[in-house]
Amino acid sequence: MAFLLVAIGAYAQDPEEPIENYDSWNGLAANLAYVCWAIGLLVALGYYIKLSTTKGSKEKYDFINKYEISSLWIAVIILIIGGCFFANAAITHLTPVLIGVRIFVTAAMGLIVAVIVQNLLKFYYPFYIEKRLKVLRYMPRISPKTGKPMKLLSEEEEDAYLDEGMQAEENVFSVDYDVWKDEETGFIQIEKYAGHLHALQCPECNYQTFKVVKEEIVKQPTDGEEGEIIKHYLCGYCGYKAKKSVILKQQTKMEQSTAPA
Ligand SMILES: [Zn+2]
């Protein structure tokens, strides 16, 4: 009987006292939500400001390749945390059980949204990035000598301007060098593109998630013979694996191009 009275008493008191407490919590949660949203937006905005102030197509290319997805991901996580606070900023009634339920539901919803956004960023967004990267990579470079657009040399033409180390790198490490030439003055600009940082389209699932994960030299090139290297590709989405054999150029040919005198 005494217990029942206490219970009734507690219940009767409930709507009176804790309301103040909820108000301060609600206010705090709303403010935390606004702070999170502001920080999240600043992270994204900061990225785009830094990108727009980055000079040069190659520098922009590297910046996007390196930071865009991770910056957006961080921004989204902070925005979602803000959303979790906001979803709990209008509490009028609470019991220990409801606290547990709220924490559980909030965490679950937050996780679901995070997983959806993560998948979008990982598997769909790279298509959009790829388009912009292609534009940046092949946008005619301007010669600092003449101010005119330069010409992008073909694979065959560029060998004359790449030293031995660069050519070996192009063969071995999934590295691509682009050589731009100012035909008027002969000015040369060389840009390096790293293959292992850059995903290709997967032949199996078509997502932009196909990357070189390992390279093994099967046969070192010698004076008389060509070498061979095997590049291992792995798709980060469907797990599709592929091997590609690449012929390593002969050492002699490399030496020729670097020692013209
Ligand atoms: Zn795939």
Residues whose N, C-alpha, C, O or C-beta is under 5 A from the ligand:
A	BS01	ZN	C202 E204 C205 N206 C235 Y237 C238 G239 Y240
